[in-house]
Structure formats: structure tokens, C-alpha cells
């Protein structure tokens, strides 16, 4: 890999730091991901890679067939 130096506004640096910390990734990894996503590197990404930030974001029973029906389908 090559090293690149850039100048950024403080607010962009803070956003980058916060996002990297929240994701548990390095700032460089976040920048690489954003470049790939916005400059065309995402064409070969799998559906899981594209929806990675959504994985695990729902809560509830794993088997929805266990919930009790009320009204519709039941008398």
C-alpha cells in the first residue's frame, strides 16, 4: 500500500474518528471503504458486503412462527 497525506477540516476529522471508533476500524480502513463505495469499487461487492451495516440490527424472536396470532387466521 502507498501512503497518502490529506488536509481535512476539523469537523471531517472528528466525523472520521467517531465513525472509525463506532465501527471498531482504523481511520484508514474507513477512508478506503468510502473511496471504494463512492468511486466505483463497489461493483463486485456481495450483497452481504453492501448491507453489512444492517446485519444484526433487528431484534425479536429468531423464529417468528412461535408468536401467538390474534384475530387474523384465528377465531
PQR file with spaces between the fields and no chain letter, atoms N, CA, C, O and H, PARSE charges and radii, in Angstrom:
ATOM       1  N    UNK     1       0.847   -1.184    0.000 -0.4000 1.5000
ATOM       2  CA   UNK     1       0.000    0.000    0.000 -0.0000 2.0000
ATOM       3  C    UNK     1       0.884    1.235    0.000  0.5500 1.7000
ATOM       4  O    UNK     1       2.026    1.223    0.458 -0.5500 1.4000
ATOM       5  N    UNK     2       0.313    2.280   -0.525 -0.4000 1.5000
ATOM       6  CA   UNK     2       1.011    3.567   -0.542 -0.0000 2.0000
ATOM       7  C    UNK     2       0.431    4.466    0.543  0.5500 1.7000
ATOM       8  O    UNK     2      -0.714    4.293    0.959 -0.5500 1.4000
ATOM       9  H    UNK     2      -0.615    2.289   -0.897  0.4000 1.0000
ATOM      10  N    UNK     3       1.218    5.412    0.990 -0.4000 1.5000
ATOM      11  CA   UNK     3       0.778    6.376    1.988 -0.0000 2.0000
ATOM      12  C    UNK     3       0.355    7.651    1.285  0.5500 1.7000
ATOM      13  O    UNK     3       1.037    8.128    0.377 -0.5500 1.4000
ATOM      14  H    UNK     3       2.148    5.553    0.652  0.4000 1.0000
ATOM      15  N    UNK     4      -0.775    8.202    1.711 -0.4000 1.5000
ATOM      16  CA   UNK     4      -1.297    9.444    1.149 -0.0000 2.0000
ATOM      17  C    UNK     4      -1.580   10.392    2.303  0.5500 1.7000
ATOM      18  O    UNK     4      -2.150    9.991    3.318 -0.5500 1.4000
ATOM      19  H    UNK     4      -1.329    7.815    2.449  0.4000 1.0000
ATOM      20  N    UNK     5      -1.188   11.629    2.149 -0.4000 1.5000
ATOM      21  CA   UNK     5      -1.465   12.649    3.166 -0.0000 2.0000
ATOM      22  C    UNK     5      -2.519   13.595    2.615  0.5500 1.7000
ATOM      23  O    UNK     5      -2.435   14.014    1.461 -0.5500 1.4000
ATOM      24  H    UNK     5      -0.725   11.955    1.324  0.4000 1.0000
ATOM      25  N    UNK     6      -3.522   13.938    3.440 -0.4000 1.5000
ATOM      26  CA   UNK     6      -4.537   14.882    3.011 -0.0000 2.0000
ATOM      27  C    UNK     6      -4.826   15.892    4.091  0.5500 1.7000
ATOM      28  O    UNK     6      -4.602   15.653    5.277 -0.5500 1.4000
ATOM      29  H    UNK     6      -3.590   13.597    4.378  0.4000 1.0000
ATOM      30  N    UNK     7      -5.324   17.016    3.654 -0.4000 1.5000
ATOM      31  CA   UNK     7      -5.754   18.053    4.589 -0.0000 2.0000
ATOM      32  C    UNK     7      -7.268   17.997    4.663  0.5500 1.7000
ATOM      33  O    UNK     7      -7.953   17.933    3.643 -0.5500 1.4000
ATOM      34  H    UNK     7      -5.506   17.210    2.690  0.4000 1.0000
ATOM      35  N    UNK     8      -7.781   18.020    5.894 -0.4000 1.5000
ATOM      36  CA   UNK     8      -9.226   17.937    6.105 -0.0000 2.0000
ATOM      37  C    UNK     8      -9.645   18.959    7.150  0.5500 1.7000
ATOM      38  O    UNK     8      -8.875   19.319    8.040 -0.5500 1.4000
ATOM      39  H    UNK     8      -7.224   18.071    6.723  0.4000 1.0000
ATOM      40  N    UNK     9     -10.898   19.420    7.020 -0.4000 1.5000
ATOM      41  CA   UNK     9     -11.463   20.293    8.044 -0.0000 2.0000
ATOM      42  C    UNK     9     -11.559   19.517    9.350  0.5500 1.7000
ATOM      43  O    UNK     9     -11.659   18.291    9.346 -0.5500 1.4000
ATOM      44  H    UNK     9     -11.524   19.128    6.297  0.4000 1.0000
ATOM      45  N    UNK    10     -11.529   20.238   10.464 -0.4000 1.5000
ATOM      46  CA   UNK    10     -11.628   19.587   11.774 -0.0000 2.0000
ATOM      47  C    UNK    10     -12.899   18.768   11.912  0.5500 1.7000
ATOM      48  O    UNK    10     -12.883   17.683   12.493 -0.5500 1.4000
ATOM      49  H    UNK    10     -11.448   21.235   10.466  0.4000 1.0000
ATOM      50  N    UNK    11     -14.001   19.286   11.379 -0.4000 1.5000
ATOM      51  CA   UNK    11     -15.261   18.553   11.518 -0.0000 2.0000
ATOM      52  C    UNK    11     -15.203   17.230   10.762  0.5500 1.7000
ATOM      53  O    UNK    11     -15.782   16.240   11.210 -0.5500 1.4000
ATOM      54  H    UNK    11     -14.013   20.167   10.907  0.4000 1.0000
ATOM      55  N    UNK    12     -14.506   17.197    9.615 -0.4000 1.5000
ATOM      56  CA   UNK    12     -14.361   15.941    8.881 -0.0000 2.0000
ATOM      57  C    UNK    12     -13.473   14.958    9.635  0.5500 1.7000
ATOM      58  O    UNK    12     -13.735   13.756    9.653 -0.5500 1.4000
ATOM      59  H    UNK    12     -14.035   18.000    9.252  0.4000 1.0000
ATOM      60  N    UNK    13     -12.430   15.479   10.253 -0.4000 1.5000
ATOM      61  CA   UNK    13     -11.542   14.626   11.045 -0.0000 2.0000
ATOM      62  C    UNK    13     -12.308   14.030   12.220  0.5500 1.7000
ATOM      63  O    UNK    13     -12.159   12.845   12.520 -0.5500 1.4000
ATOM      64  H    UNK    13     -12.217   16.456   10.239  0.4000 1.0000
ATOM      65  N    UNK    14     -13.122   14.838   12.885 -0.4000 1.5000
ATOM      66  CA   UNK    14     -13.915   14.343   14.013 -0.0000 2.0000
ATOM      67  C    UNK    14     -14.932   13.304   13.570  0.5500 1.7000
ATOM      68  O    UNK    14     -15.114   12.285   14.236 -0.5500 1.4000
ATOM      69  H    UNK    14     -13.242   15.801   12.641  0.4000 1.0000
ATOM      70  N    UNK    15     -15.597   13.558   12.444 -0.4000 1.5000
ATOM      71  CA   UNK    15     -16.552   12.573   11.915 -0.0000 2.0000
ATOM      72  C    UNK    15     -15.853   11.252   11.592  0.5500 1.7000
ATOM      73  O    UNK    15     -16.375   10.175   11.881 -0.5500 1.4000
ATOM      74  H    UNK    15     -15.449   14.385   11.902  0.4000 1.0000
ATOM      75  N    UNK    16     -14.682   11.347   10.997 -0.4000 1.5000
ATOM      76  CA   UNK    16     -13.915   10.151   10.661 -0.0000 2.0000
ATOM      77  C    UNK    16     -13.514    9.387   11.922  0.5500 1.7000
ATOM      78  O    UNK    16     -13.634    8.163   11.975 -0.5500 1.4000
ATOM      79  H    UNK    16     -14.258   12.222   10.763  0.4000 1.0000
ATOM      80  N    UNK    17     -13.041   10.107   12.932 -0.4000 1.5000
ATOM      81  CA   UNK    17     -12.650    9.462   14.193 -0.0000 2.0000
ATOM      82  C    UNK    17     -13.846    8.776   14.850  0.5500 1.7000
ATOM      83  O    UNK    17     -13.741    7.634   15.299 -0.5500 1.4000
ATOM      84  H    UNK    17     -12.944   11.102   12.889  0.4000 1.0000
ATOM      85  N    UNK    18     -14.978    9.470   14.905 -0.4000 1.5000
ATOM      86  CA   UNK    18     -16.175    8.911   15.538 -0.0000 2.0000
ATOM      87  C    UNK    18     -16.663    7.670   14.794  0.5500 1.7000
ATOM      88  O    UNK    18     -17.016    6.666   15.412 -0.5500 1.4000
ATOM      89  H    UNK    18     -15.064   10.397   14.541  0.4000 1.0000
ATOM      90  N    UNK    19     -16.681    7.746   13.478 -0.4000 1.5000
ATOM      91  CA   UNK    19     -17.155    6.619   12.675 -0.0000 2.0000
ATOM      92  C    UNK    19     -16.222    5.422   12.826  0.5500 1.7000
ATOM      93  O    UNK    19     -16.677    4.285   12.958 -0.5500 1.4000
ATOM      94  H    UNK    19     -16.394    8.562   12.976  0.4000 1.0000
ATOM      95  N    UNK    20     -14.928    5.679   12.807 -0.4000 1.5000
ATOM      96  CA   UNK    20     -13.955    4.597   12.956 -0.0000 2.0000
ATOM      97  C    UNK    20     -14.074    3.942   14.328  0.5500 1.7000
ATOM      98  O    UNK    20     -14.016    2.718   14.437 -0.5500 1.4000
ATOM      99  H    UNK    20     -14.558    6.602   12.700  0.4000 1.0000
ATOM     100  N    UNK    21     -14.239    4.737   15.361 -0.4000 1.5000
ATOM     101  CA   UNK    21     -14.371    4.199   16.710 -0.0000 2.0000
ATOM     102  C    UNK    21     -15.654    3.384   16.849  0.5500 1.7000
ATOM     103  O    UNK    21     -15.648    2.313   17.455 -0.5500 1.4000
ATOM     104  H    UNK    21     -14.286    5.732   15.272  0.4000 1.0000
ATOM     105  N    UNK    22     -16.748    3.886   16.290 -0.4000 1.5000
ATOM     106  CA   UNK    22     -18.018    3.179   16.373 -0.0000 2.0000
ATOM     107  C    UNK    22     -17.968    1.844   15.634  0.5500 1.7000
ATOM     108  O    UNK    22     -18.584    0.872   16.071 -0.5500 1.4000
ATOM     109  H    UNK    22     -16.752    4.757   15.798  0.4000 1.0000
ATOM     110  N    UNK    23     -17.253    1.790   14.536 -0.4000 1.5000
ATOM     111  CA   UNK    23     -17.151    0.557   13.746 -0.0000 2.0000
ATOM     112  C    UNK    23     -16.040   -0.359   14.241  0.5500 1.7000
ATOM     113  O    UNK    23     -15.982   -1.525   13.850 -0.5500 1.4000
ATOM     114  H    UNK    23     -16.753    2.579   14.181  0.4000 1.0000
ATOM     115  N    UNK    24     -15.155    0.154   15.097 -0.4000 1.5000
ATOM     116  CA   UNK    24     -14.030   -0.648   15.564 -0.0000 2.0000
ATOM     117  C    UNK    24     -13.012   -0.878   14.468  0.5500 1.7000
ATOM     118  O    UNK    24     -12.371   -1.927   14.414 -0.5500 1.4000
ATOM     119  H    UNK    24     -15.202    1.102   15.414  0.4000 1.0000
ATOM     120  N    UNK    25     -12.865    0.103   13.598 -0.4000 1.5000
ATOM     121  CA   UNK    25     -11.938    0.006   12.465 -0.0000 2.0000
ATOM     122  C    UNK    25     -10.978    1.186   12.505  0.5500 1.7000
ATOM     123  O    UNK    25     -11.201    2.162   13.222 -0.5500 1.4000
ATOM     124  H    UNK    25     -13.385    0.955   13.642  0.4000 1.0000
ATOM     125  N    UNK    26      -9.913    1.083   11.729 -0.4000 1.5000
ATOM     126  CA   UNK    26      -8.967    2.197   11.654 -0.0000 2.0000
ATOM     127  C    UNK    26      -9.551    3.292   10.761  0.5500 1.7000
ATOM     128  O    UNK    26     -10.443    3.047    9.948 -0.5500 1.4000
ATOM     129  H    UNK    26      -9.732    0.290   11.147  0.4000 1.0000
ATOM     130  N    UNK    27      -9.029    4.492   10.933 -0.4000 1.5000
ATOM     131  CA   UNK    27      -9.470    5.599   10.089 -0.0000 2.0000
ATOM     132  C    UNK    27      -9.116    5.325    8.636  0.5500 1.7000
ATOM     133  O    UNK    27      -9.886    5.651    7.733 -0.5500 1.4000
ATOM     134  H    UNK    27      -8.305    4.691   11.593  0.4000 1.0000
ATOM     135  N    UNK    28      -7.952    4.728    8.411 -0.4000 1.5000
ATOM     136  CA   UNK    28      -7.534    4.408    7.044 -0.0000 2.0000
ATOM     137  C    UNK    28      -8.488    3.410    6.399  0.5500 1.7000
ATOM     138  O    UNK    28      -8.802    3.529    5.215 -0.5500 1.4000
ATOM     139  H    UNK    28      -7.327    4.464    9.145  0.4000 1.0000
ATOM     140  N    UNK    29      -8.952    2.427    7.170 -0.4000 1.5000
ATOM     141  CA   UNK    29      -9.891    1.444    6.629 -0.0000 2.0000
ATOM     142  C    UNK    29     -11.210    2.106    6.245  0.5500 1.7000
ATOM     143  O    UNK    29     -11.814    1.756    5.231 -0.5500 1.4000
ATOM     144  H    UNK    29      -8.697    2.331    8.132  0.4000 1.0000
ATOM     145  N    UNK    30     -11.650    3.054    7.049 -0.4000 1.5000
ATOM     146  CA   UNK    30     -12.892    3.770    6.748 -0.0000 2.0000
ATOM     147  C    UNK    30     -12.726    4.582    5.469  0.5500 1.7000
ATOM     148  O    UNK    30     -13.612    4.572    4.614 -0.5500 1.4000
ATOM     149  H    UNK    30     -11.159    3.338    7.873  0.4000 1.0000
ATOM     150  N    UNK    31     -11.615    5.279    5.325 -0.4000 1.5000
ATOM     151  CA   UNK    31     -11.368    6.079    4.123 -0.0000 2.0000
ATOM     152  C    UNK    31     -11.319    5.179    2.891  0.5500 1.7000
ATOM     153  O    UNK    31     -11.910    5.509    1.862 -0.5500 1.4000
ATOM     154  H    UNK    31     -10.895    5.287    6.019  0.4000 1.0000
ATOM     155  N    UNK    32     -10.616    4.040    2.984 -0.4000 1.5000
ATOM     156  CA   UNK    32     -10.556    3.115    1.845 -0.0000 2.0000
ATOM     157  C    UNK    32     -11.950    2.621    1.473  0.5500 1.7000
ATOM     158  O    UNK    32     -12.295    2.558    0.292 -0.5500 1.4000
ATOM     159  H    UNK    32     -10.136    3.772    3.820  0.4000 1.0000
ATOM     160  N    UNK    33     -12.752    2.269    2.477 -0.4000 1.5000
ATOM     161  CA   UNK    33     -14.109    1.789    2.229 -0.0000 2.0000
ATOM     162  C    UNK    33     -14.956    2.859    1.546  0.5500 1.7000
ATOM     163  O    UNK    33     -15.690    2.563    0.603 -0.5500 1.4000
ATOM     164  H    UNK    33     -12.472    2.320    3.436  0.4000 1.0000
ATOM     165  N    UNK    34     -14.855    4.098    2.019 -0.4000 1.5000
ATOM     166  CA   UNK    34     -15.628    5.189    1.422 -0.0000 2.0000
ATOM     167  C    UNK    34     -15.195    5.454   -0.017  0.5500 1.7000
ATOM     168  O    UNK    34     -16.037    5.710   -0.878 -0.5500 1.4000
ATOM     169  H    UNK    34     -14.259    4.337    2.785  0.4000 1.0000
ATOM     170  N    UNK    35     -13.903    5.395   -0.284 -0.4000 1.5000
ATOM     171  CA   UNK    35     -13.419    5.585   -1.657 -0.0000 2.0000
ATOM     172  C    UNK    35     -13.947    4.472   -2.549  0.5500 1.7000
ATOM     173  O    UNK    35     -14.428    4.736   -3.651 -0.5500 1.4000
ATOM     174  H    UNK    35     -13.219    5.187    0.415  0.4000 1.0000
ATOM     175  N    UNK    36     -13.863    3.228   -2.083 -0.4000 1.5000
ATOM     176  CA   UNK    36     -14.386    2.115   -2.870 -0.0000 2.0000
ATOM     177  C    UNK    36     -15.873    2.285   -3.153  0.5500 1.7000
ATOM     178  O    UNK    36     -16.331    2.087   -4.279 -0.5500 1.4000
ATOM     179  H    UNK    36     -13.472    3.014   -1.188  0.4000 1.0000
ATOM     180  N    UNK    37     -16.618    2.653   -2.117 -0.4000 1.5000
ATOM     181  CA   UNK    37     -18.065    2.765   -2.245 -0.0000 2.0000
ATOM     182  C    UNK    37     -18.468    3.886   -3.194  0.5500 1.7000
ATOM     183  O    UNK    37     -19.399    3.720   -3.982 -0.5500 1.4000
ATOM     184  H    UNK    37     -16.246    2.814   -1.203  0.4000 1.0000
ATOM     185  N    UNK    38     -17.785    5.020   -3.133 -0.4000 1.5000
ATOM     186  CA   UNK    38     -18.223    6.190   -3.881 -0.0000 2.0000
ATOM     187  C    UNK    38     -17.503    6.399   -5.201  0.5500 1.7000
ATOM     188  O    UNK    38     -17.939    7.204   -6.024 -0.5500 1.4000
ATOM     189  H    UNK    38     -17.029    5.155   -2.494  0.4000 1.0000
ATOM     190  N    UNK    39     -16.420    5.695   -5.410 -0.4000 1.5000
ATOM     191  CA   UNK    39     -15.688    5.890   -6.661 -0.0000 2.0000
ATOM     192  C    UNK    39     -15.643    4.633   -7.514  0.5500 1.7000
ATOM     193  O    UNK    39     -14.775    4.503   -8.377 -0.5500 1.4000
ATOM     194  H    UNK    39     -16.066    5.041   -4.742  0.4000 1.0000
ATOM     195  N    UNK    40     -16.559    3.715   -7.287 -0.4000 1.5000
ATOM     196  CA   UNK    40     -16.707    2.615   -8.205 -0.0000 2.0000
ATOM     197  C    UNK    40     -16.145    1.279   -7.796  0.5500 1.7000
ATOM     198  O    UNK    40     -16.252    0.332   -8.576 -0.5500 1.4000
ATOM     199  H    UNK    40     -17.264    3.821   -6.587  0.4000 1.0000
ATOM     200  N    UNK    41     -15.561    1.137   -6.644 -0.4000 1.5000
ATOM     201  CA   UNK    41     -15.016   -0.148   -6.250 -0.0000 2.0000
ATOM     202  C    UNK    41     -16.066   -1.106   -5.729  0.5500 1.7000
ATOM     203  O    UNK    41     -15.740   -2.242   -5.383 -0.5500 1.4000
ATOM     204  H    UNK    41     -15.474    1.906   -6.011  0.4000 1.0000
ATOM     205  N    UNK    42     -17.321   -0.680   -5.663 -0.4000 1.5000
ATOM     206  CA   UNK    42     -18.385   -1.493   -5.061 -0.0000 2.0000
ATOM     207  C    UNK    42     -19.090   -2.391   -6.075  0.5500 1.7000
ATOM     208  O    UNK    42     -20.008   -3.118   -5.697 -0.5500 1.4000
ATOM     209  H    UNK    42     -17.586    0.243   -5.944  0.4000 1.0000
ATOM     210  N    UNK    43     -18.698   -2.369   -7.337 -0.4000 1.5000
ATOM     211  CA   UNK    43     -19.399   -3.122   -8.374 -0.0000 2.0000
ATOM     212  C    UNK    43     -19.335   -4.621   -8.131  0.5500 1.7000
ATOM     213  O    UNK    43     -20.270   -5.336   -8.491 -0.5500 1.4000
ATOM     214  H    UNK    43     -17.952   -1.779   -7.645  0.4000 1.0000
ATOM     215  N    UNK    44     -18.263   -5.117   -7.531 -0.4000 1.5000
ATOM     216  CA   UNK    44     -18.107   -6.546   -7.310 -0.0000 2.0000
ATOM     217  C    UNK    44     -18.444   -6.961   -5.883  0.5500 1.7000
ATOM     218  O    UNK    44     -18.253   -8.121   -5.516 -0.5500 1.4000
ATOM     219  H    UNK    44     -17.504   -4.536   -7.238  0.4000 1.0000
ATOM     220  N    UNK    45     -18.939   -6.039   -5.084 -0.4000 1.5000
ATOM     221  CA   UNK    45     -19.239   -6.349   -3.684 -0.0000 2.0000
ATOM     222  C    UNK    45     -20.466   -7.258   -3.600  0.5500 1.7000
ATOM     223  O    UNK    45     -21.423   -7.102   -4.359 -0.5500 1.4000
ATOM     224  H    UNK    45     -19.094   -5.097   -5.382  0.4000 1.0000
ATOM     225  N    UNK    46     -20.422   -8.195   -2.676 -0.4000 1.5000
ATOM     226  CA   UNK    46     -21.560   -9.089   -2.474 -0.0000 2.0000
ATOM     227  C    UNK    46     -22.686   -8.333   -1.768  0.5500 1.7000
ATOM     228  O    UNK    46     -22.484   -7.243   -1.234 -0.5500 1.4000
ATOM     229  H    UNK    46     -19.645   -8.322   -2.059  0.4000 1.0000
ATOM     230  N    UNK    47     -23.860   -8.929   -1.777 -0.4000 1.5000
ATOM     231  CA   UNK    47     -24.994   -8.316   -1.090 -0.0000 2.0000
ATOM     232  C    UNK    47     -24.687   -8.146    0.393  0.5500 1.7000
ATOM     233  O    UNK    47     -25.035   -7.124    0.986 -0.5500 1.4000
ATOM     234  H    UNK    47     -24.024   -9.815   -2.210  0.4000 1.0000
ATOM     235  N    UNK    48     -24.037   -9.142    0.998 -0.4000 1.5000
ATOM     236  CA   UNK    48     -23.682   -9.035    2.414 -0.0000 2.0000
ATOM     237  C    UNK    48     -22.752   -7.851    2.651  0.5500 1.7000
ATOM     238  O    UNK    48     -22.933   -7.115    3.622 -0.5500 1.4000
ATOM     239  H    UNK    48     -23.754   -9.972    0.517  0.4000 1.0000
ATOM     240  N    UNK    49     -21.761   -7.654    1.786 -0.4000 1.5000
ATOM     241  CA   UNK    49     -20.840   -6.533    1.950 -0.0000 2.0000
ATOM     242  C    UNK    49     -21.568   -5.201    1.813  0.5500 1.7000
ATOM     243  O    UNK    49     -21.250   -4.237    2.509 -0.5500 1.4000
ATOM     244  H    UNK    49     -21.614   -8.252    0.998  0.4000 1.0000
ATOM     245  N    UNK    50     -22.544   -5.152    0.914 -0.4000 1.5000
ATOM     246  CA   UNK    50     -23.291   -3.915    0.724 -0.0000 2.0000
ATOM     247  C    UNK    50     -24.224   -3.615    1.896  0.5500 1.7000
ATOM     248  O    UNK    50     -24.468   -2.447    2.199 -0.5500 1.4000
ATOM     249  H    UNK    50     -22.803   -5.935    0.348  0.4000 1.0000
ATOM     250  N    UNK    51     -24.749   -4.646    2.559 -0.4000 1.5000
ATOM     251  CA   UNK    51     -25.694   -4.463    3.668 -0.0000 2.0000
ATOM     252  C    UNK    51     -25.068   -4.779    5.013  0.5500 1.7000
ATOM     253  O    UNK    51     -25.783   -4.987    5.993 -0.5500 1.4000
ATOM     254  H    UNK    51     -24.551   -5.595    2.313  0.4000 1.0000
ATOM     255  N    UNK    52     -23.743   -4.820    5.076 -0.4000 1.5000
ATOM     256  CA   UNK    52     -23.037   -5.195    6.296 -0.0000 2.0000
ATOM     257  C    UNK    52     -23.454   -4.356    7.497  0.5500 1.7000
ATOM     258  O    UNK    52     -23.566   -4.885    8.603 -0.5500 1.4000
ATOM     259  H    UNK    52     -23.162   -4.652    4.279  0.4000 1.0000
ATOM     260  N    UNK    53     -23.688   -3.053    7.303 -0.4000 1.5000
ATOM     261  CA   UNK    53     -24.064   -2.200    8.431 -0.0000 2.0000
ATOM     262  C    UNK    53     -25.458   -2.507    8.958  0.5500 1.7000
ATOM     263  O    UNK    53     -25.794   -2.087   10.066 -0.5500 1.4000
ATOM     264  H    UNK    53     -23.597   -2.623    6.405  0.4000 1.0000
ATOM     265  N    UNK    54     -26.287   -3.234    8.191 -0.4000 1.5000
ATOM     266  CA   UNK    54     -27.628   -3.585    8.636 -0.0000 2.0000
ATOM     267  C    UNK    54     -27.684   -4.931    9.346  0.5500 1.7000
ATOM     268  O    UNK    54     -28.645   -5.205   10.065 -0.5500 1.4000
ATOM     269  H    UNK    54     -26.014   -3.575    7.292  0.4000 1.0000
ATOM     270  N    UNK    55     -26.691   -5.763    9.163 -0.4000 1.5000
ATOM     271  CA   UNK    55     -26.695   -7.113    9.733 -0.0000 2.0000
ATOM     272  C    UNK    55     -26.747   -7.046   11.255  0.5500 1.7000
ATOM     273  O    UNK    55     -25.949   -6.349   11.882 -0.5500 1.4000
ATOM     274  H    UNK    55     -25.910   -5.541    8.579  0.4000 1.0000
ATOM     275  N    UNK    56     -27.685   -7.772   11.840 -0.4000 1.5000
ATOM     276  CA   UNK    56     -27.812   -7.808   13.288 -0.0000 2.0000
ATOM     277  C    UNK    56     -28.529   -6.609   13.874  0.5500 1.7000
ATOM     278  O    UNK    56     -28.505   -6.419   15.090 -0.5500 1.4000
ATOM     279  H    UNK    56     -28.333   -8.338   11.332  0.4000 1.0000
ATOM     280  N    UNK    57     -29.170   -5.789   13.042 -0.4000 1.5000
ATOM     281  CA   UNK    57     -29.803   -4.580   13.554 -0.0000 2.0000
ATOM     282  C    UNK    57     -31.253   -4.793   13.988  0.5500 1.7000
ATOM     283  O    UNK    57     -31.876   -3.869   14.511 -0.5500 1.4000
ATOM     284  H    UNK    57     -29.190   -5.943   12.055  0.4000 1.0000
ATOM     285  N    UNK    58     -31.799   -5.987   13.781 -0.4000 1.5000
ATOM     286  CA   UNK    58     -33.172   -6.259   14.187 -0.0000 2.0000
ATOM     287  C    UNK    58     -33.195   -7.087   15.461  0.5500 1.7000
ATOM     288  O    UNK    58     -32.287   -7.877   15.717 -0.5500 1.4000
ATOM     289  H    UNK    58     -31.293   -6.738   13.356  0.4000 1.0000
ATOM     290  N    UNK    59     -34.232   -6.900   16.248 -0.4000 1.5000
ATOM     291  CA   UNK    59     -34.367   -7.700   17.459 -0.0000 2.0000
ATOM     292  C    UNK    59     -35.723   -8.395   17.435  0.5500 1.7000
ATOM     293  O    UNK    59     -36.635   -7.966   16.728 -0.5500 1.4000
ATOM     294  H    UNK    59     -34.970   -6.258   16.040  0.4000 1.0000
ATOM     295  N    UNK    60     -35.848   -9.449   18.195 -0.4000 1.5000
ATOM     296  CA   UNK    60     -37.091  -10.197   18.253 -0.0000 2.0000
ATOM     297  C    UNK    60     -36.798  -11.681   18.240  0.5500 1.7000
ATOM     298  O    UNK    60     -35.635  -12.084   18.195 -0.5500 1.4000
ATOM     299  H    UNK    60     -35.107   -9.797   18.769  0.4000 1.0000
ATOM     300  N    UNK    61     -37.828  -12.493   18.280 -0.4000 1.5000
ATOM     301  CA   UNK    61     -37.600  -13.942   18.280 -0.0000 2.0000
ATOM     302  C    UNK    61     -36.995  -14.396   16.955  0.5500 1.7000
ATOM     303  O    UNK    61     -37.341  -13.873   15.896 -0.5500 1.4000
ATOM     304  H    UNK    61     -38.773  -12.166   18.317  0.4000 1.0000
ATOM     305  N    UNK    62     -36.094  -15.368   17.021 -0.4000 1.5000
ATOM     306  CA   UNK    62     -35.468  -15.863   15.799 -0.0000 2.0000
ATOM     307  C    UNK    62     -36.472  -16.600   14.928  0.5500 1.7000
ATOM     308  O    UNK    62     -36.346  -16.591   13.703 -0.5500 1.4000
ATOM     309  H    UNK    62     -35.812  -15.792   17.882  0.4000 1.0000
ATOM     310  N    UNK    63     -37.469  -17.240   15.536 -0.4000 1.5000
ATOM     311  CA   UNK    63     -38.470  -17.990   14.805 -0.0000 2.0000
ATOM     312  C    UNK    63     -39.805  -17.283   14.984  0.5500 1.7000
ATOM     313  O    UNK    63     -40.459  -17.431   16.016 -0.5500 1.4000
ATOM     314  H    UNK    63     -37.572  -17.248   16.531  0.4000 1.0000
ATOM     315  N    UNK    64     -40.206  -16.520   13.985 -0.4000 1.5000
ATOM     316  CA   UNK    64     -41.439  -15.740   14.105 -0.0000 2.0000
ATOM     317  C    UNK    64     -42.691  -16.609   14.115  0.5500 1.7000
ATOM     318  O    UNK    64     -43.771  -16.125   14.454 -0.5500 1.4000
ATOM     319  H    UNK    64     -39.675  -16.400   13.146  0.4000 1.0000
ATOM     320  N    UNK    65     -42.568  -17.877   13.753 -0.4000 1.5000
ATOM     321  CA   UNK    65     -43.734  -18.749   13.757 -0.0000 2.0000
ATOM     322  C    UNK    65     -44.180  -19.091   15.179  0.5500 1.7000
ATOM     323  O    UNK    65     -45.242  -19.688   15.356 -0.5500 1.4000
ATOM     324  H    UNK    65     -41.690  -18.271   13.478  0.4000 1.0000
ATOM     325  N    UNK    66     -43.409  -18.732   16.179 -0.4000 1.5000
ATOM     326  CA   UNK    66     -43.758  -19.044   17.561 -0.0000 2.0000
ATOM     327  C    UNK    66     -44.672  -17.995   18.182  0.5500 1.7000
ATOM     328  O    UNK    66     -45.193  -18.202   19.277 -0.5500 1.4000
ATOM     329  H    UNK    66     -42.546  -18.247   16.035  0.4000 1.0000
ATOM     330  N    UNK    67     -44.872  -16.880   17.501 -0.4000 1.5000
ATOM     331  CA   UNK    67     -45.710  -15.840   18.109 -0.0000 2.0000
ATOM     332  C    UNK    67     -47.177  -16.223   18.022  0.5500 1.7000
ATOM     333  O    UNK    67     -47.583  -16.910   17.085 -0.5500 1.4000
ATOM     334  H    UNK    67     -44.449  -16.711   16.611  0.4000 1.0000
ATOM     335  N    UNK    68     -47.959  -15.796   18.966 -0.4000 1.5000
ATOM     336  CA   UNK    68     -49.384  -16.078   19.021 -0.0000 2.0000
ATOM     337  C    UNK    68     -50.122  -15.174   18.032  0.5500 1.7000
ATOM     338  O    UNK    68     -49.880  -13.968   17.995 -0.5500 1.4000
ATOM     339  H    UNK    68     -47.629  -15.238   19.728  0.4000 1.0000
ATOM     340  N    UNK    69     -51.017  -15.751   17.236 -0.4000 1.5000
ATOM     341  CA   UNK    69     -51.829  -14.958   16.324 -0.0000 2.0000
ATOM     342  C    UNK    69     -53.034  -14.410   17.044  0.5500 1.7000
ATOM     343  O    UNK    69     -53.646  -15.108   17.853 -0.5500 1.4000
ATOM     344  H    UNK    69     -51.214  -16.731   17.267  0.4000 1.0000
ATOM     345  N    UNK    70     -53.381  -13.183   16.767 -0.4000 1.5000
ATOM     346  CA   UNK    70     -54.557  -12.550   17.356 -0.0000 2.0000
ATOM     347  C    UNK    70     -55.430  -12.077   16.202  0.5500 1.7000
ATOM     348  O    UNK    70     -54.976  -11.298   15.363 -0.5500 1.4000
ATOM     349  H    UNK    70     -52.884  -12.616   16.110  0.4000 1.0000
ATOM     350  N    UNK    71     -56.650  -12.526   16.149 -0.4000 1.5000
ATOM     351  CA   UNK    71     -57.574  -12.073   15.122 -0.0000 2.0000
ATOM     352  C    UNK    71     -57.401  -12.798   13.808  0.5500 1.7000
ATOM     353  O    UNK    71     -57.997  -13.856   13.606 -0.5500 1.4000
ATOM     354  H    UNK    71     -57.019  -13.159   16.830  0.4000 1.0000
ATOM     355  N    UNK    72     -56.620  -12.270   12.933 -0.4000 1.5000
ATOM     356  CA   UNK    72     -56.454  -12.813   11.591 -0.0000 2.0000
ATOM     357  C    UNK    72     -55.941  -14.257   11.631  0.5500 1.7000
ATOM     358  O    UNK    72     -54.878  -14.534   12.187 -0.5500 1.4000
ATOM     359  H    UNK    72     -56.135  -11.411   13.098  0.4000 1.0000
ATOM     360  N    UNK    73     -56.706  -15.163   11.041 -0.4000 1.5000
ATOM     361  CA   UNK    73     -56.296  -16.568   10.998 -0.0000 2.0000
ATOM     362  C    UNK    73     -56.714  -17.360   12.202  0.5500 1.7000
ATOM     363  O    UNK    73     -56.585  -18.585   12.206 -0.5500 1.4000
ATOM     364  H    UNK    73     -57.570  -14.938   10.590  0.4000 1.0000
ATOM     365  N    UNK    74     -57.210  -16.705   13.226 -0.4000 1.5000
ATOM     366  CA   UNK    74     -57.650  -17.388   14.456 -0.0000 2.0000
ATOM     367  C    UNK    74     -59.042  -16.904   14.809  0.5500 1.7000
ATOM     368  O    UNK    74     -59.377  -15.740   14.590 -0.5500 1.4000
ATOM     369  H    UNK    74     -57.315  -15.710   13.223  0.4000 1.0000
ATOM     370  N    UNK    75     -59.860  -17.805   15.360 -0.4000 1.5000
ATOM     371  CA   UNK    75     -61.214  -17.411   15.794 -0.0000 2.0000
ATOM     372  C    UNK    75     -61.226  -17.028   17.241  0.5500 1.7000
ATOM     373  O    UNK    75     -62.276  -16.670   17.776 -0.5500 1.4000
ATOM     374  H    UNK    75     -59.588  -18.751   15.537  0.4000 1.0000
